[in-house]
């Protein structure tokens, strides 16, 4: 058995559109943090702390160290994650949309198939016929619950601005095709399933056509689906014959959740 990590990290040093911050409290600083938190629970404790008193001194601890602590401040759409219908709109299929903590876990451990779509350009979309052609190329027939991974190669741009501007989108026709085959989850190695802002927003402002603005995401209001964004290392996978594990972190009432996506060969 071989495990392949298909996930990107949450990294405060990587280029991101949304702010990401990881507060890192060292082992040395952890001693003072502990005192500040514990003593800060009462007014008297706060006063004593301000005057220099400590209930635990670093000299009393092994190596004069306490415990490290990292506090992550980041959107749920940073790093590899699963999106569910609440992200797309308040309703899906005329019912209240479901949140990421409601994703059925049985969907998240299934057979995987990789489709090579690296020929698609950043201003293009992956359509139903592209999915069919990619499946024919590897002689694979989709079955219900397969997790379909769309490889564009865009993960190699992660860490810089081009990661957000140079990748193809997914057309609603492709999503519809996958859903009709019984697929519940599909994934992309791009930062999103719609085309980059520089193409999508420009076209929307020029035409005022609502169908040009986030069509893939908004399709989730018509049909319920789950997708993975920000996959990586798909080139390490065979076309099929592997399992995908993509359990979402359980966060209450969010449209997306981080996941450590792994392929099992």
Secondary structure, 3 states (H helix, E strand, C coil): CCEEECECCCCCCCCCCCCCEEEEECHHHHHHHHHHHHHCCCHHHHHHHHCCCCCCCHHHCHHHCCCCEEEEECCCCCCCEEECHHHHCCEECCEECCCHHHCCHHHHEEEEEEEECCCCCCCCEECHHHHHHHHHHCCCCCCCCCEEEEECCHHHHCCCHHHHCCCCEECHHHHHHHHHCCCCEEEECCCCCCCCHHHHHHHHHHHCCHHHCCHHHHHHHCCCCEEEECECCHHHCCCCCEEEECCECCCCCCCEEEECCEEEC
